[in-house]
Amino acid sequence: MNYLFAPMEGITYAAFRSFHHDFFPGASEYFTPFIAPDSRGSFKQKYLKEMTDGIPSVPQLLVNQAGAFNATALKLYDLGFREINLNVGCPSGTVYAKHKGAGMLRDLDSLSRTLDAVFEQAERCGYRISVKTRMGDHSTAEFPEILAVYNRFPLSRLIIHARCRDDFYQGTPDVQGFWEAMKCSKSPVVYNGDIRSGADLNELMKMAVPEAVMIGRGAVANPALFRELTGGEKLRAEELQVFLDGLAEVWLTGGLSLPFTLERMKTLWIYMKDLFPEEEKKTRAILKSKSFGEYRAAVSELLREKDILT
Ligand SMILES: Cc1cc2nc3c(=O)[nH]c(=O)nc-3n(C[C@H](O)[C@H](O)[C@H](O)COP(=O)(O)O)c2cc1C
């Protein structure tokens, strides 16, 4: 089984990915948060910096026009990337309204035409295309029709977030539907959705054993999750403290201001607080901290006298 770190806009930026990769083993690849090029395939320079993390990463594009996809893919090819991922899952209202992300599922003929042109160039130039998709717009029962489109193309992998767009990030993933899809897909399939522990993974595998599992929120909450899933040690409080201090340092030395670094650290704690269900008061103090000093004191207060966390 391979483990992939999911793209998470606002969190899994290049510095996070490479620091996590060096600190906690277990994830074989990291998918970048989406790049959203304009209709000519131009994108901000900051995205290029964002791509160069020195670890096995797959860049992801949020775009619905083949021309823009292809122009961006060539630039990424020149940077050395050999797989480009298309985002067909982002549920955000503004993205959906522009028929991008999960909005691409609203018109399967158009999705099919886009993929035709995307594959035409990819095959000519020699790079792979993968797709990260939702299982439907309003219901996961739409997936057989969607899969019929994907099955027309030699996707290097089909990453399925086992929810429909209407679910956003709530509700229970449709593992049964995923299993049906896995049986019918012509491409290797990756499972995504709500894996937070070894127990969650075992539950999934009672039903389906995919080629790989992609994990997002669970791995942000417990940065040692991939290590644990691959047979390594459980997360210890002391190393979590060192990891968080190191990550803040990387962001600060990379030029991020103290207030922005504090906001990023607090964003991580939106997920990490789930590791401490009994410590609501202390995790709330972290999330409410107004200065870096306050933040560090609150984290130390939480982790003090703790040992193994998961
Ligand atoms: C804050 C946040 C940012 C996300 N950013 C992206 C993104 O840039 N591209 C993408 O394909 N999915 C994105 N996702 C979705 C995740 O990659 C993943 O599909 C989803 O969270 C379900 O997996 P999980 O339960 O393991 O987190 C994001 C999710 C969250 C919560």
The ligand as a MOL file (V3000), in Angstrom:
LIG
                    3D

  0  0  0     0  0            999 V3000
M  V30 BEGIN CTAB
M  V30 COUNTS 31 33 0 0 0
M  V30 BEGIN ATOM
M  V30 1 C -8.3040 23.2440 4.1160 0
M  V30 2 C -8.3960 22.2860 2.9590 0
M  V30 3 C -7.7390 22.5820 1.7670 0
M  V30 4 C -7.8400 21.6970 0.6770 0
M  V30 5 N -7.1760 22.0050 -0.5060 0
M  V30 6 C -7.2640 21.1390 -1.5630 0
M  V30 7 C -6.5800 21.3920 -2.7930 0
M  V30 8 O -5.8610 22.3760 -2.9680 0
M  V30 9 N -6.7360 20.4830 -3.8100 0
M  V30 10 C -7.5090 19.3350 -3.6530 0
M  V30 11 O -7.6130 18.5230 -4.5760 0
M  V30 12 N -8.1300 19.0800 -2.4950 0
M  V30 13 C -8.0280 19.9380 -1.4500 0
M  V30 14 N -8.6500 19.6280 -0.2830 0
M  V30 15 C -9.3290 18.3160 -0.1290 0
M  V30 16 C -8.3550 17.2800 0.4510 0
M  V30 17 O -7.2500 17.0870 -0.4100 0
M  V30 18 C -9.0720 15.9200 0.6630 0
M  V30 19 O -9.5730 15.4830 -0.5770 0
M  V30 20 C -10.2320 16.0140 1.6550 0
M  V30 21 O -9.8700 16.7730 2.7940 0
M  V30 22 C -10.6750 14.6050 2.0960 0
M  V30 23 O -9.5800 13.8560 2.5900 0
M  V30 24 P -9.2310 13.7700 4.1730 0
M  V30 25 O -10.4740 13.3410 4.8840 0
M  V30 26 O -8.1040 12.7900 4.2600 0
M  V30 27 O -8.8380 15.1710 4.5940 0
M  V30 28 C -8.5910 20.4970 0.8000 0
M  V30 29 C -9.2350 20.2100 2.0120 0
M  V30 30 C -9.1560 21.0820 3.0770 0
M  V30 31 C -9.8780 20.7170 4.3570 0
M  V30 END ATOM
M  V30 BEGIN BOND
M  V30 1 1 1 2
M  V30 2 1 2 3
M  V30 3 2 2 30
M  V30 4 2 3 4
M  V30 5 1 4 5
M  V30 6 1 4 28
M  V30 7 2 5 6
M  V30 8 1 6 7
M  V30 9 1 6 13
M  V30 10 2 7 8
M  V30 11 1 7 9
M  V30 12 1 9 10
M  V30 13 2 10 11
M  V30 14 1 10 12
M  V30 15 2 12 13
M  V30 16 1 13 14
M  V30 17 1 14 15
M  V30 18 1 14 28
M  V30 19 1 15 16
M  V30 20 1 16 17
M  V30 21 1 16 18
M  V30 22 1 18 19
M  V30 23 1 18 20
M  V30 24 1 20 21
M  V30 25 1 20 22
M  V30 26 1 22 23
M  V30 27 1 23 24
M  V30 28 2 24 25
M  V30 29 1 24 26
M  V30 30 1 24 27
M  V30 31 2 28 29
M  V30 32 1 29 30
M  V30 33 1 30 31
M  V30 END BOND
M  V30 END CTAB
M  END
